Structure formats: structure tokens, C-alpha cells
Amino acid sequence: MHCHVLVDFDGTIATVDTTDALLEHFALPEWQIIEEEWKAGKIGSRECMLRQVDLIRASPEEMDRFIGGLEIDPAVIAFFAFARARGLDLSVVSDGLDRTVNAVLARHGIVAPIRANHLEYIGDNRWRLSFPNARTDCKALSGNCKCATPDAAEASLRVVVGDGRSDFCVAEQADYVLAKSKLIGHARERNLPHAAFETFAEAKVLLAAWLDGIPLEPRTASTTSDTMLAETPPA
């Protein structure tokens, strides 16, 4: 069966939320007020990021120098290699900034289709954000509708690897979820087939076990372990 793995970037591949890191370093302080509106559910991530990026004050050289210092989980490279060796397709799907995602992955030699929001320099230390992957019917009002990722939408099986709110909707449509941070609680609440991980070294082991149909722990009414596998693994 055709299996597609959708991998989030900020806080998942990257060790931090790189968009927040850029805003903390370059944006006017008002970005935090907008962030609170988003957290409170008053606005979607698309509107939130559009307004926040408008507050960034940085030259392209300053921006790229900062991006050059952003780190990833070092085990990501082995995870991608393993997935490809097993015949899986991979996409990096981010509700963050394409300039950041492209630069960081290229620096580490990671090649994969990338979908993210487009950051454009418009002169005078100012930037503009556009959303080539947005959909008007996106339930999460995200800039990048991860549920509509090409090829993955038609795959027989979908695996989602993520950490936060931008992954909630697509995780609900997945056959298996590898979850960090806030996505763990969401997967528990919605009773999604999932496993919690902290590093991609763990994620590789968990994915291999799921692909091989090896149950780590049977699900019972009292079981709340985050290391359980899907009840119906792939053949």
C-alpha cells in the first residue's frame, strides 16, 4: 500500500518554533498581542501570521544570518533515510515560513517536497507573507492547509509527525500519528492511533514497529499509554 509521511517543521524537525524565534528577534513587541489573540481562538493562524510578519524589521542578510543558527533534531536525517528505504513518500508541511524551512533543510542536506507559507522581502527591512497553500474551506483557518497536501491526500495510508495546533486537523485524518507536545493531548482526547516521541531516533523505532505490525501495548479501557500503536496496522 502507498504510505505518505507528513512531517511538521517548527518544533518537530526544528528544535524550536522558528517563526516565534524570528519574531522574538526581529518583530516589534506588538506581535505578542496578536499571538494572544490567536491562542484565545479569536483569529486563525493565517491572520495571525500575516499581521505578525508585517511587524518584522530585518534586512535579508540579518534574516538569513539568524536562520543559519537554527538547529534541527540530528536524528531527522536518519528518519528520512529509513522512511525512504521502506518505500514511503515524505513531505515537509509547515504553517511557518518557506525561507526558513528551505534554508534549514538545505543546510542539512535534506531533500523533500516542502509546503509552507511564502515570505517575501519588499524592501526597507519589511516583509510580506502570502499563502499559496491556503484553502477557503480550511477548518483551522491555517495559511497552509495540511489536509490538502498533494499526493498524501490520495495515499492509502497517511502518517503525521507533528507537535502542535497546525497538525490537529490532518492528524484526525491519519492512520497513525507520531506526536510531540500539544499534539499528544489532542491525539489522546480524540482517541487517535498515536505514539508520543521526543526525538526522531524514537520516532524511527516507533514507525518501524507500526509498519511491521508489532503492537507495543494492547489498548484497554484503562490504558492511557502514548506508546500504543494503531489497532489495524498496515499489511
N, C-alpha and C positions, 0 to 999 in steps of 0.2 A: 504494500500500500504506500501511496505517496504521502510522506510526512514533511511538514514545513514547520520550522522553528522560528518564532518571532522573538527577538531579543531586544529588550529595552536598553537605553543607553545611560541616562542620568541616574546615578545611584545604583545601577546594576552593572553594566560594563565599566563605567567610570566609578571611582570610589566615592565621589560626591555628586551632588546635583550641580552640574557645571553651569547651568543657566543662573541659578542662585549665586554661585560663586562670582560670575561675571557681573551680576547686578550689585552685589556687595562691594565689588572693587571699583566699578565704573559708573553706576547709576546714581542719580540724585536721590536723596533719602525718601522721597515720596513713593518709591517703588514698594516699600514695606506696607504702606497703607493699602495699596492695590492688592498686595499679596493677602492681606487680612480679609479683604472683600471676597477674594476667590476661596479662601479657606472656609469662609462662612456660607459659601454657596450662593452669594449674591450675583456673581458673574461667572462665566465659563472660562476655561483656560485660554481660549482664543483671545477674548477681550482683555484678559489679564496680561498676557504676554505682549500684546500689541501696545498697550499703554505703558508697560514697563520698559520695553525696548526703546520707546520714544524718549525715555529719561536717561539713556546711556550717553556718556560723553567720553569718547575714546577715539584715537586715530587707529587706522588699520594695523599699523606697526605695534601699537600698545596692545591692541586686542590680540593679535597673533602671538606676541611675546607671552602674554598671560596664558593663552590656550596651550602654549608649548610646555607649561609647567603642570598641566593637569594629568593625573595618573589614572591608570586602569587596574583592575584586578589582574595580576600577572598570569593567572590560570585561564583567562579568556582565550588565549591563543590555542592552548591545548584542547579546550572545549570545542572550539570551532573545527579544529582538525579532526577530532573524534567524530563530531556530527557528520562531517563530510565523508569520512571513511565509512560511516554506516549508511551512506546514500541519502542523507537528509538535506533538504534545502534550508537555507538560512537567510533571514532578513534582519537588518537592524532597523527598528522602528522607534522613533523618538518624537516626543512632543516638545523637544528642545530645538536647538539651532544647528542648521546644517553646516555652517562654517566650523563650529566646534567639533561636531561628530566626524566630519570628513578629515579634519586635521589630526585629531587624536588617533583615529583608526589607521590613517596612512602612516603616522609616525611609528606605529607598532606593526606595520605590515599586514594588517587585517583587511582582507578584500571581501566585500559582501554588498548586495543591494542595500541602499540606505534610503529611508524616507524620513524627512524631518521638515521643520519649518524653515523658510528661506530668509536668511539675514543679509541685508544689502546695505552697503555703505553709500550714503548720499551726500558726503562732503561735510566740512566744518565740524568734524568729530561727531556727526549724527548718523543714526542708523534707522533702517526701516525693516519691518517684518512683514512677510507675506506667507500665505498658506496654500501652497499648491496641492496639498493632500487633504484639504478640508472638505466636508460634506455638509450640506444644509440640514440633512436629517440625522446628523451625529448626535446620539443621545447624551454624550458627555460634553458637547459643545467644544470639542478639542480642536486645536489647529491641525493636527494630524490624526485623521480617523483611522486608528489601527485596525479596526474591524474590516476595513475595505482594502487592506494590503493586497496588491495583485498577486496571483498565483496561490498565496496562502488561503484565500477565500475559497479556492477550488480544490484544495488538498483534501485527501481522505482523512488525514489526521493532522491536528494542529497542537503544537506545544508552545506555550507562552512562558517566557522567562522575564520577570519584572519585579518591580518593587513598590509602585505607588498608584495614585488615582488614575493616571492616564492608561493604566493597564487593566483597570477593573472590568470595563465592558468587554474587551476582547478576551479576557480570562474566562468570562462566563460562557464563551463560545468554544473554548479549547477542550481538547481531550485530556490534557494534562498540563498542570501549572507548576512551574518552579518559582517559588515566591520568596521575596525578602520584604522586610519592613512592613508597611501598611497593607501590602497585598496579602500577607499571611492572614491577617484578621478578616479581610474580605473573603478570602477563599474558605476560611472556617465558617463564617456567617452564612455563605451561600452553599455550603457543603460541596465545594468543587473538588474534583480529584487533584490533589496537590501534594507537594513536599516543600518544606522550608529549607533554605540553604543560606549560608553566609558567604562562601567563596565559590568560585567556578570549579575548583577542584572537587568540592562536594557535589555541585550541580552535575558534573560529568558522571560521577558514580551513580547518582540518582536517575539520570536519564538512561544510562546503560541498563540499570536494573529494570526500569519501566519497559524499555524496548525488548528486553529479554523475558518479560512477563514474570519477574521474580518479586513476589509480594514481600515487603519488608515487615508488615504488621497487618493482620486482618482487622477490618473495620467492625467495631461492635457499637452498641448503643452508648457505651460509656467511654469509648476511645476518643481522645482528642489529639492524638499524636499528629504532628505535622509531617511525619516521615512516611505516612501511608501512601500507597500507590493507587492508581485508578483501579476500580473493581474489574474493568474489562480492558486489559492491556491489548496492544496490537498483536495479531497472529504472527 
